[in-house]
């Protein structure tokens, strides 16, 4: 059995390039790792910077953080050829609205030609991105890509980042609508993956920020597109777990 040490994680999600909230992450939080579960970028028509400029800023910023950073992509981190999917209407409020232009349950096995996953631009020695598995203090972290359908690669992960929470959970519900993912729900229900913690986002105002199901604790702090401090969750794992 792998020897583990006590571990503390700061979990945030859906920053949508809120630079002020990002700067809050540089404060002393006494954690061992920072996890960002998707939608780092602002792909709206009114974005202050282009996606390329945002990627440059994020990479430089994340490299200044003093602890390892784990990042998975969300739907707003994937640039599409079809700008009607990419860009929301002017009346969309990132802080209150959860919206999609395609069915959540349809996620292709790979990024299609003409699409770009901007999270891949953030890779650095201390920044772990989509598709990576890394061990910290004896705990195995996995970062899934937004369009993942086969979760078997992450079978042994203790902490798994996936942008969309499982369908049928309180962390996936907002105002009665279920914005969850059926693929990860099946992976959990079937035992394909058995993480101790599943770190999600996508739903900005979930019915519940934390839920335990299938022997997994699901965390969704909620969206942080606005405000000087992101919504966050600090998770403590004991070496005796």
N, C-alpha and C positions, 0 to 999 in steps of 0.2 A: 504494500500500500504506500502511495506517495505521501511523504511527510508534508503536512500543511502547517502554516502559521495563521494566526488571526489576520483577517483582512477587512479593510473598510473601503467602500466604493461610493463615489459621488455620481449619481445618475441624473442626467438631464436629457431633454429631447426637444425636437421641433423648435430650434432656435431661429430658423428662418433669417439668418444673418442679422440678428439683433446684436450688434457689436457691444453695446453697453452691458447686456446680460452676459456676453462672452467674457468681458473684462472682469466680471465678478468671479469667474473661475480662477483667476490669478490670486485671489485672496487665500489666506491660510485656512484650510478646511480640515487638516489633520486626517487625510485619507491616503490610501495607497494607490488608488487609480481613479481616473475620471472616465466615465462611459457616456457616450452621446449616441442615442439610438435613432439617428436618422433625421432628415429634413434640416440639415445645417444651412442650406442655401435658400436664397430668395429668388425664385424664378419668375416673379410677377413682372408685369409690364412696367411697373413703377419702381423697380429695384434701383437703388442708388448706384450700384456697380454691376458690371457684367458678370456672368458666371465665372469667366476666366479670372477676372480681377478678384472676385470673392475667394476663389480657390487659392490664389496667391496670398491673400490676406490670412486666410485660415491656416495655411501651412506654416507661415511665419509665426502666427499667434500660437498655434498648438505646440510648436517646438519650444516655446518659452515656458510651458508648464513644467513643473518640477517632478511630476509623477507620470507614469505611463498613461497614454490615452487610447481608448478603444472606441472605434467609430464604425457604425454600419450605415448604409445608404437608405434613404427614404425616397418616396415618389418624387419629391421636389428636387432631389439631387441627380435625377436622370433627365438629361436634356433630350427632348424629342424633336423630330423633324416637324411633327404636326403641332404648330404653335397654339392651336386652339385647345390642345390637351395641356400644353405646358403653362399657358398663362391664364390666370383666373380673370373673371370679369372685375370691373372697377369696384363693384359693391361688395366684394368678398372681404371679410374681416378675418385675418389670420388668427386672431386671438379667440374668436368665438366660433368660427365656421370650420367644419371638417368636410372636405369635398373631394370628389374623385371624378374623373372623366372616363375612366374605364372600370369595368367590374374588377373588384379587388381579387376575386377568386381566379381570375385569369392572369397568370404570371408566366411569361415565357421562360424556357429553360436557360436562355442566354440573352445578353443584350443584342438587340437587332442592329443591323447595319444602319448607320445614320443616327444612332443614339450614343450619348456619351454619359458615362457615370463619373461625375465630378469628384466623388469621394476618392477615387483611385489616384487623384492628383495630390492627395494629402499624405501619402505614404512616406514615412521617415523612421529612423531607428526606434524612436519612442512613441510612434503613432501607428497603431495596428488597425487595418482597414478591412473591407469586405474580403471574405474568403480566408482570412488568417486565423490560425489557432496558436495561442501563446500561453505559456504557464507563468504565473506570478505567485510567489510565495506558496507554491504547491497547488494552486487552483488553476484550472484550465479554462481560459476565455476563448470564445468563438464569436466571430463577427460575420453575420450573414448578409448577403446582398439582397436588395429589395425584391428582386424577381426570383428568389430562390424557391424551388419546388421540391428539390431533393435535399433533405436535411440529414441524411445518413452520415455525411462528412463530419457532422458536429455531434455524433452519437455520444462521445465521452466528455463533452464540455460540461463544466460545473456552472459557468455563467455564460449565457448566450444572449447576444444582442440581435434583435430582429425588429424592424420598424413597426410592422403591423401586429397588434396583439391577436391572440387566438379568437376566432369567432365563438360566440356563445358564452363569453366572459364579460363581467362587469367592466373590465378595463377596455373593452371594445365598444361599449355602448355609450352613445351620446344622444340625449333627448329621445330615447326609445329606439334609435336606429343602430343596427349592428354593423360596424365598420371593420369587423375582424377578418382574419385570413383563415380559410378552411384548411389550407395545406399544413400550416403549423399546428392547427388544432388537431389534425389527424396524426401528425408526427408525435405529438405529446400523448394523445389518447392511445395510440398503438404501441407506445414505448420505444419508438425509433430514436427519440431524444428524451433524456431524463435530467435536464439541468436543475440545479437547486434554485437558480434564479433565472428568469427570462425577462430581459430588459427591453421594453417596447416604448412606443410613442404613438404618433399618427392621429390619435383621437385627442383633441385639445382639452376637452372637458369631459373626461370619462365619468361614468357613474361611480366608479371606485378607482382609486390610485394604486391599490394593492389588493391582490386576490391570490389565494392558494387553491390550486387545483392540479390533479394528476401528480401529486407530490412535488409540485413546482410552485414557487412563489413568483407571481407575475407582477412586474412594476411598470406603471405608466404615470410619470409625474404630471403630464399634461403639457400643453403648448406654452412656449415662452417667446413668442414673436414680439411681444411688447413688454415694457417694464424694465427697470434697472436691475432686477434680480430674477433669474430664471426660477421656474418651479423646479423643485429638485427633491430627490430622495437620497438619504445616506443609508447604506446597507452595511451591516456588520455581520461577518461570517466568522464563526469560531473554529479554531483548529480541531475541536473535538466533534464537529459535525461529520 
